[in-house]
Amino acid sequence: MKESRALPPPGVLPEERGALFLWVRRGLPLAAAAFAFLGAALHTAGRGWWLLGGVAALAAVWPSFLRGDASHPSRTTARRQDSLWAQAFRPLARWLHLEEAWILSYCGHNNRRVREAFCGRRAKRALILLPHCIQLARCKAGILDDLQACYDCGLCPVGDYMNLVLTNRWEGRITNRSHKAYREAREYRPDLVVAVSCSDRLLKGLTKMPEIPCYVISLGLPHGMCVDTDFSVPHLLAAMETLVEPRRPSGEVQTLRREGIA
């Protein structure tokens, strides 16, 4: 039996960078509203239409200022509208070679809103979603069927994640398809999802599940998409300890160790 490795200490939740997304999400409707009201002041003919356009622009920007309880229906509407803005301007960002920055800015804006929503209370029923590509590509451990099949060799983040799940009694899933992750989330019905994936899948997930608050963490891609990816385990631990009620039992939990190496 292997000796237990020390678990990684929790990191500090980073400052969320959503300025680029907010400049577009709020700036364009506010500019349109100002233009419409100016048109109403300068053109008496059709003033009602100008005013109607200005009010519509203000209604479009209003959800971006909502704060508070993440489970409130209006928050779901705001998340849905934010995702539509992110998708709508993605082609332009790609053309400007800013696609990755645009998506990560949207994710940062989303994370900041989730942190604000859970500032006064913590999630009681949280679910972690991780992609299968964090497992070493040449590893034969069947972690999709049984997380504890991990050899805990330390060559990929799966071992650290397994130990944290067992120690803290977290609910977590590792999946190899996006639609499976969505199904797992909807079946478990959490009040918070903490998801780790590449930026493209994070945007897709936030668009597909606006009804569930999701704190997202971007993957590192040192070898390209879907091959031996990596993520910050301390970042995940910090997110869980900050946003989720602790479920760690009293006393120490000794995790099972299997002989072997990836």
C-alpha positions as CSV (number, residue, x, y, z in Angstrom):
1,M,0.0,0.0,0.0
2,K,1.3,3.4,-1.0
3,E,2.0,6.2,1.5
4,S,-0.5,9.0,1.4
5,R,0.5,12.0,-0.5
6,A,-0.1,15.4,1.0
7,L,-3.2,17.1,-0.4
8,P,-2.7,20.4,-2.1
9,P,-3.5,23.5,0.1
10,P,-6.4,25.7,-1.0
11,G,-5.5,28.6,-3.2
12,V,-7.1,32.0,-3.2
13,L,-10.0,32.7,-5.6
14,P,-8.5,35.0,-8.3
15,E,-10.0,38.3,-9.2
16,E,-12.5,37.7,-12.0
17,R,-11.7,39.5,-15.2
18,G,-14.9,40.3,-17.0
19,A,-14.2,43.9,-18.1
20,L,-14.1,43.1,-21.9
21,F,-17.4,41.4,-21.8
22,L,-19.0,44.1,-19.6
23,W,-17.8,46.9,-21.9
24,V,-19.8,45.3,-24.7
25,R,-22.7,43.9,-22.7
26,R,-23.4,47.3,-21.0
27,G,-21.7,49.7,-23.3
28,L,-23.6,49.0,-26.5
29,P,-27.1,49.1,-25.1
30,L,-26.3,52.3,-23.1
31,A,-24.8,53.9,-26.2
32,A,-27.9,52.9,-28.1
33,A,-30.2,54.3,-25.4
34,A,-28.3,57.6,-25.4
35,F,-28.5,57.8,-29.2
36,A,-32.3,57.1,-29.1
37,F,-33.0,59.7,-26.4
38,L,-30.9,62.3,-28.3
39,G,-32.9,61.4,-31.5
40,A,-36.1,61.9,-29.6
41,A,-35.0,65.4,-28.4
42,L,-33.9,66.5,-31.9
43,H,-36.6,65.0,-34.0
44,T,-40.2,65.8,-33.1
45,A,-41.5,63.5,-35.9
46,G,-41.4,59.9,-34.7
47,R,-40.4,60.9,-31.2
48,G,-42.4,58.1,-29.8
49,W,-40.4,55.5,-31.8
50,W,-37.2,57.1,-30.6
51,L,-38.3,56.9,-27.0
52,L,-39.5,53.3,-27.4
53,G,-36.1,52.4,-28.8
54,G,-34.3,54.0,-25.9
55,V,-36.5,52.2,-23.3
56,A,-35.9,48.9,-25.1
57,A,-32.1,49.5,-25.0
58,L,-32.3,50.2,-21.2
59,A,-34.4,47.0,-20.7
60,A,-31.7,45.0,-22.6
61,V,-28.9,46.3,-20.3
62,W,-30.8,46.1,-17.0
63,P,-30.3,42.3,-16.4
64,S,-26.6,42.9,-16.3
65,F,-26.9,44.9,-13.1
66,L,-29.0,42.3,-11.2
67,R,-27.5,41.0,-8.0
68,G,-28.5,38.7,-5.2
69,D,-30.1,35.2,-4.8
70,A,-28.8,32.9,-7.6
71,S,-32.0,30.8,-7.5
72,H,-34.3,33.7,-8.3
73,P,-36.0,33.3,-11.7
74,S,-34.8,36.7,-12.9
75,R,-31.2,35.6,-12.3
76,T,-31.8,32.7,-14.7
77,T,-33.1,35.2,-17.3
78,A,-30.0,37.3,-16.8
79,R,-27.6,34.3,-17.2
80,R,-29.5,33.3,-20.4
81,Q,-29.2,36.8,-21.8
82,D,-25.5,37.1,-20.9
83,S,-24.8,33.8,-22.7
84,L,-26.7,35.1,-25.8
85,W,-24.5,38.2,-25.9
86,A,-21.4,36.0,-25.5
87,Q,-22.4,33.8,-28.4
88,A,-23.5,36.7,-30.6
89,F,-20.2,38.5,-30.4
90,R,-18.0,35.4,-30.6
91,P,-17.6,35.5,-34.4
92,L,-16.5,39.1,-34.2
93,A,-14.0,38.3,-31.4
94,R,-12.7,35.4,-33.5
95,W,-12.2,37.7,-36.5
96,L,-10.3,40.1,-34.2
97,H,-8.2,37.2,-32.8
98,L,-9.7,37.8,-29.4
99,E,-12.0,34.7,-29.2
100,E,-10.2,33.1,-26.2
101,A,-10.0,36.5,-24.3
102,W,-13.7,37.1,-25.1
103,I,-14.9,33.8,-23.7
104,L,-12.7,33.9,-20.6
105,S,-13.9,37.5,-20.0
106,Y,-17.5,36.2,-20.1
107,C,-16.6,33.3,-17.8
108,G,-15.0,35.8,-15.4
109,H,-18.1,38.0,-15.4
110,N,-20.2,34.8,-14.7
111,N,-17.9,33.8,-11.8
112,R,-18.1,37.2,-10.2
113,R,-21.9,37.1,-10.3
114,V,-21.9,33.6,-8.8
115,R,-19.6,34.7,-6.0
116,E,-21.8,37.6,-5.3
117,A,-24.9,35.4,-5.3
118,F,-23.4,33.0,-2.7
119,C,-21.7,35.7,-0.6
120,G,-24.3,35.7,2.1
121,R,-24.9,31.9,2.0
122,R,-23.2,28.8,0.8
123,A,-24.4,26.2,-1.6
124,K,-25.8,23.1,0.2
125,R,-26.0,20.8,-2.8
126,A,-23.0,21.3,-5.1
127,L,-21.7,19.2,-8.0
128,I,-18.2,19.1,-9.5
129,L,-18.0,18.4,-13.3
130,L,-14.6,17.5,-14.7
131,P,-13.6,16.3,-18.2
132,H,-12.0,12.9,-18.9
133,C,-9.0,14.5,-20.6
134,I,-7.4,15.5,-17.3
135,Q,-6.5,11.8,-17.0
136,L,-3.1,10.9,-18.5
137,A,-3.7,9.7,-22.0
138,R,-1.7,6.5,-21.6
139,C,-3.3,5.6,-18.2
140,K,-5.5,2.5,-18.2
141,A,-7.3,3.2,-14.9
142,G,-11.1,3.1,-15.4
143,I,-11.9,6.3,-13.6
144,L,-15.1,6.8,-15.6
145,D,-16.7,3.8,-13.9
146,D,-15.0,4.1,-10.5
147,L,-13.0,7.2,-9.5
148,Q,-11.1,5.1,-6.9
149,A,-9.7,3.0,-9.7
150,C,-7.1,5.8,-10.0
151,Y,-3.6,4.7,-9.2
152,D,-2.9,8.0,-7.5
153,C,0.6,8.1,-9.1
154,G,0.7,11.9,-9.1
155,L,1.2,12.2,-12.9
156,C,-2.1,13.9,-13.5
157,P,-4.6,15.8,-11.4
158,V,-7.0,12.9,-11.0
159,G,-5.3,11.6,-7.9
160,D,-5.5,14.9,-6.0
161,Y,-9.1,15.3,-7.0
162,M,-10.0,11.8,-5.9
163,N,-8.4,12.4,-2.4
164,L,-10.2,15.7,-2.0
165,V,-13.5,14.2,-3.0
166,L,-13.1,11.4,-0.5
167,T,-11.9,13.6,2.3
168,N,-14.5,16.3,1.9
169,R,-17.4,14.1,0.8
170,W,-17.9,16.1,-2.4
171,E,-20.2,15.0,-5.2
172,G,-18.2,14.9,-8.4
173,R,-18.3,13.4,-11.9
174,I,-15.7,12.9,-14.6
175,T,-17.3,12.5,-18.0
176,N,-16.0,12.1,-21.6
177,R,-19.0,13.8,-23.3
178,S,-20.6,17.2,-22.7
179,H,-24.1,15.9,-23.0
180,K,-23.4,13.4,-20.2
181,A,-22.2,16.2,-18.0
182,Y,-25.4,18.1,-18.6
183,R,-27.5,15.0,-17.9
184,E,-25.6,14.4,-14.7
185,A,-26.1,18.0,-13.5
186,R,-29.9,18.0,-14.3
187,E,-30.4,14.6,-12.6
188,Y,-28.5,15.6,-9.5
189,R,-30.3,19.0,-9.4
190,P,-27.6,21.0,-7.5
191,D,-27.9,24.5,-6.4
192,L,-24.3,25.1,-7.7
193,V,-22.1,23.5,-10.3
194,V,-18.3,23.9,-10.2
195,A,-17.1,23.0,-13.7
196,V,-13.7,22.5,-15.2
197,S,-13.2,22.4,-19.0
198,C,-11.7,24.2,-22.0
199,S,-13.1,27.7,-22.7
200,D,-15.2,26.5,-25.7
201,R,-17.0,23.9,-23.5
202,L,-17.4,26.3,-20.6
203,L,-19.2,28.7,-22.9
204,K,-21.4,25.9,-24.2
205,G,-22.2,24.7,-20.7
206,L,-23.1,28.1,-19.5
207,T,-25.4,28.5,-22.5
208,K,-27.0,25.0,-22.1
209,M,-27.7,25.3,-18.4
210,P,-28.6,28.9,-17.5
211,E,-31.0,27.5,-14.8
212,I,-28.1,26.3,-12.6
213,P,-25.4,28.7,-11.3
214,C,-22.0,27.5,-12.4
215,Y,-18.6,28.6,-11.2
216,V,-16.2,27.7,-14.0
217,I,-12.4,27.0,-14.1
218,S,-10.5,26.9,-17.4
219,L,-8.3,24.0,-18.3
220,G,-4.7,24.4,-19.2
221,L,-3.8,22.9,-22.6
222,P,-0.1,22.2,-22.6
223,H,-0.5,19.5,-25.3
224,G,-3.5,20.8,-27.2
225,M,-7.1,20.1,-27.0
226,C,-8.3,17.0,-25.1
227,V,-4.9,15.5,-24.5
228,D,-3.2,15.4,-21.0
229,T,-4.9,18.6,-20.0
230,D,-4.4,20.2,-16.6
231,F,-6.1,22.5,-14.1
232,S,-5.5,24.2,-10.8
233,V,-6.5,21.8,-8.0
234,P,-5.9,24.6,-5.4
235,H,-8.3,26.8,-7.4
236,L,-11.0,24.1,-7.3
237,L,-10.4,23.6,-3.6
238,A,-10.7,27.4,-2.9
239,A,-13.9,27.6,-4.9
240,M,-15.5,24.7,-3.0
241,E,-14.4,26.0,0.4
242,T,-15.6,29.5,-0.4
243,L,-18.9,28.7,-2.1
244,V,-20.1,25.4,-0.6
245,E,-21.1,24.3,2.9
246,P,-18.5,21.9,4.3
247,R,-19.4,18.3,4.4
248,R,-16.1,17.0,5.9
249,P,-16.8,14.4,8.6
250,S,-15.1,14.6,12.0
251,G,-12.0,12.5,12.2
252,E,-9.6,11.6,9.4
253,V,-10.6,9.7,6.4
254,Q,-8.0,7.2,5.1
255,T,-8.3,6.9,1.3
256,L,-7.8,3.6,-0.4
257,R,-4.5,3.1,-2.3
258,R,-4.0,0.8,-5.2
259,E,-0.6,-0.5,-6.3
260,G,0.3,0.6,-9.8
261,I,1.3,3.4,-12.0
262,A,-0.3,5.1,-15.0
